[in-house]
Amino acid sequence: MTLMQTILENELILLTPIRQSDFEKLYEVASDPLIWVQHPSWDRYKKAVFLDFFNVAMESKGGYVIREQKTGEIIGSSRYYEYN
């Protein structure tokens, strides 16, 4: 599967293809255990678990980092997967 990634944006957010250099900043956001309380992967706040998630997003070629348009700060991520 090959996905063609592009930059997606509006006045509030900017989505750019995920890069290895995004890991530390993205993990800062994801390291809050409260984010994952109701998620099936409730322990994703742990660095080793998050690293696995991040690597799959990188390998998928469908991962995006979400930034606040005004500040440029990373606020999350998203990913296309199992796209047919």
HELIX and SHEET records of a PDB file:
HELIX    1   1 GLN A   20  ASP A   22  5                                   3    
HELIX    2   2 PHE A   23  ALA A   30  1                                   8    
HELIX    3   3 PRO A   33  TRP A   36  5                                   4    
HELIX    4   4 LYS A   47  SER A   60  1                                  14    
SHEET    1   A 4 LEU A   8  GLU A   9  0                                        
SHEET    2   A 4 ILE A  13  PRO A  17 -1                                        
SHEET    3   A 4 GLY A  63  GLU A  68 -1                                        
SHEET    4   A 4 ILE A  74  ARG A  79 -1                                        
END                                                                             
